[in-house]
């Protein structure tokens, strides 16, 4: 059974113009830091919805 990594530890691996790319130290996935922020926001919204349900 595969579990989804929530990327608790990341490091910056590249910067280009106005983009910054980070790598998850646990699973190795590399993504735009804006995507990482979006994932964190979505996770918080999901937790709030669970609390109100």
Residue frames as a rotation matrix with the C-alpha (Angstrom) as fourth column:
UNK 1
0.582 0.813 0.000 0.00
0.813 -0.582 0.000 0.00
0.000 0.000 -1.000 0.00
UNK 2
-0.404 -0.740 0.537 1.49
0.732 -0.614 -0.295 3.33
0.548 0.274 0.790 -1.06
UNK 3
0.325 0.450 -0.831 1.24
0.829 -0.560 0.021 6.27
-0.456 -0.696 -0.555 1.29
UNK 4
0.622 -0.042 0.782 1.31
0.510 -0.736 -0.445 9.83
0.593 0.676 -0.436 0.04
UNK 5
-0.345 -0.814 -0.468 4.34
0.936 -0.257 -0.241 11.80
0.076 -0.521 0.850 1.14
UNK 6
0.756 0.640 -0.138 3.37
0.653 -0.751 0.094 15.16
-0.044 -0.162 -0.986 2.63
UNK 7
0.190 -0.803 0.564 6.89
0.568 -0.379 -0.731 16.50
0.801 0.459 0.384 2.00
UNK 8
0.886 0.202 -0.417 7.67
0.464 -0.377 0.802 17.52
0.005 -0.904 -0.428 5.60
UNK 9
0.254 -0.871 -0.421 11.32
0.136 -0.399 0.907 18.31
-0.957 -0.288 0.017 4.79
UNK 10
0.816 -0.003 0.578 12.36
0.578 -0.017 -0.816 20.08
0.012 1.000 -0.012 1.60
UNK 11
-0.039 -0.841 -0.539 15.46
0.400 -0.508 0.763 21.85
-0.916 -0.186 0.356 0.33
UNK 12
0.723 0.212 -0.657 15.95
-0.413 -0.630 -0.657 24.35
-0.554 0.747 -0.368 -2.47
UNK 13
0.221 -0.648 0.729 17.70
0.575 0.690 0.439 22.74
-0.788 0.322 0.525 -5.43
UNK 14
-0.563 -0.414 0.715 17.43
0.825 -0.328 0.460 25.43
0.044 0.849 0.526 -8.12
UNK 15
0.137 0.576 -0.806 16.39
0.316 -0.797 -0.515 29.02
-0.939 -0.185 -0.291 -8.73
UNK 16
-0.651 -0.271 0.709 15.60
0.752 -0.108 0.650 30.41
-0.099 0.956 0.274 -12.16
UNK 17
-0.569 0.402 0.717 14.26
0.083 -0.839 0.537 33.95
0.818 0.365 0.444 -12.72
UNK 18
-0.334 0.513 0.791 11.20
-0.883 -0.463 -0.072 34.07
0.329 -0.723 0.608 -10.46
UNK 19
0.685 0.550 -0.478 10.88
-0.389 0.831 0.399 30.28
0.616 -0.088 0.783 -9.97
UNK 20
-0.302 -0.727 0.617 12.33
-0.952 0.192 -0.239 28.24
0.055 -0.659 -0.750 -7.13
UNK 21
0.356 0.371 -0.858 12.47
-0.423 0.883 0.206 24.45
0.833 0.289 0.471 -7.18
UNK 22
-0.059 -0.299 0.953 12.56
-0.992 0.128 -0.021 22.31
-0.115 -0.946 -0.304 -4.05
UNK 23
-0.271 -0.095 -0.958 13.25
-0.329 0.944 -0.001 18.63
0.905 0.315 -0.287 -3.44
UNK 24
0.748 0.524 0.406 11.56
-0.594 0.256 0.763 16.53
0.296 -0.812 0.503 -0.77
UNK 25
-0.291 -0.933 0.214 14.24
-0.928 0.221 -0.299 14.97
0.232 -0.285 -0.930 1.42
UNK 26
-0.151 0.305 0.940 11.98
-0.554 0.762 -0.336 11.99
-0.818 -0.572 0.054 2.18
UNK 27
0.522 0.486 0.701 10.67
0.236 0.707 -0.667 10.88
-0.819 0.514 0.254 -1.23
UNK 28
-0.471 -0.854 0.221 13.00
0.497 -0.050 0.866 12.77
-0.729 0.518 0.448 -3.62
UNK 29
0.318 0.656 0.684 10.23
0.947 -0.182 -0.266 14.49
-0.050 0.732 -0.679 -5.61
UNK 30
-0.780 -0.542 -0.313 11.26
0.486 -0.840 0.242 17.83
-0.394 0.037 0.918 -7.15
UNK 31
0.137 0.880 0.455 8.65
0.976 -0.199 0.093 20.53
0.172 0.431 -0.886 -7.71
UNK 32
-0.298 -0.133 0.945 8.11
0.222 -0.973 -0.067 24.27
0.928 0.190 0.320 -7.95
UNK 33
-0.929 -0.107 -0.353 7.97
0.364 -0.104 -0.926 25.87
0.063 -0.989 0.135 -4.51
UNK 34
-0.628 0.777 0.036 4.65
-0.774 -0.629 0.077 27.49
0.082 0.021 0.996 -5.47
UNK 35
0.014 0.600 -0.800 3.19
-0.323 0.760 0.564 23.99
0.946 0.250 0.204 -5.87
UNK 36
-0.591 -0.310 -0.745 4.50
0.548 0.523 -0.653 23.14
0.592 -0.794 -0.139 -2.38
UNK 37
-0.961 0.274 0.025 2.72
-0.222 -0.719 -0.659 26.16
-0.162 -0.639 0.752 -0.90
UNK 38
-0.268 0.907 -0.324 -0.48
-0.852 -0.066 0.520 25.21
0.450 0.416 0.790 -2.75
UNK 39
-0.175 0.155 -0.972 -0.28
0.151 0.980 0.129 21.66
0.973 -0.124 -0.195 -1.34
UNK 40
-0.877 -0.205 -0.434 0.07
0.450 -0.037 -0.892 23.02
0.167 -0.978 0.124 2.20
UNK 41
-0.758 0.651 0.018 -2.93
-0.644 -0.745 -0.177 25.34
-0.102 -0.145 0.984 1.74
UNK 42
-0.079 0.742 -0.666 -5.08
-0.618 0.488 0.617 22.49
0.783 0.460 0.420 0.35
UNK 43
-0.447 -0.152 -0.881 -4.08
0.441 0.820 -0.365 20.27
0.778 -0.552 -0.299 3.27
UNK 44
-0.986 0.076 -0.145 -5.08
0.088 -0.500 -0.862 22.93
-0.138 -0.863 0.486 5.81
UNK 45
-0.465 0.868 -0.172 -8.43
-0.873 -0.418 0.251 23.47
0.146 0.267 0.953 4.09
UNK 46
-0.102 0.385 -0.917 -9.08
-0.215 0.892 0.398 19.72
0.971 0.237 -0.008 4.13
UNK 47
-0.730 -0.219 -0.647 -8.34
0.546 0.382 -0.745 19.52
0.410 -0.898 -0.160 7.86
UNK 48
-0.899 0.438 0.006 -10.68
-0.375 -0.763 -0.527 22.45
-0.226 -0.476 0.850 8.59
UNK 49
-0.205 0.855 -0.476 -13.48
-0.815 0.120 0.566 20.77
0.541 0.505 0.673 6.62
UNK 50
-0.285 0.046 -0.958 -12.99
0.244 0.970 -0.026 17.53
0.927 -0.241 -0.287 8.57
UNK 51
-0.944 -0.128 -0.305 -13.21
0.325 -0.185 -0.928 19.41
0.062 -0.974 0.216 11.88
UNK 52
-0.681 0.728 -0.075 -16.49
-0.697 -0.677 -0.236 21.09
-0.222 -0.109 0.969 10.94
UNK 53
-0.253 0.600 -0.759 -18.07
-0.577 0.537 0.616 17.85
0.777 0.594 0.210 9.67
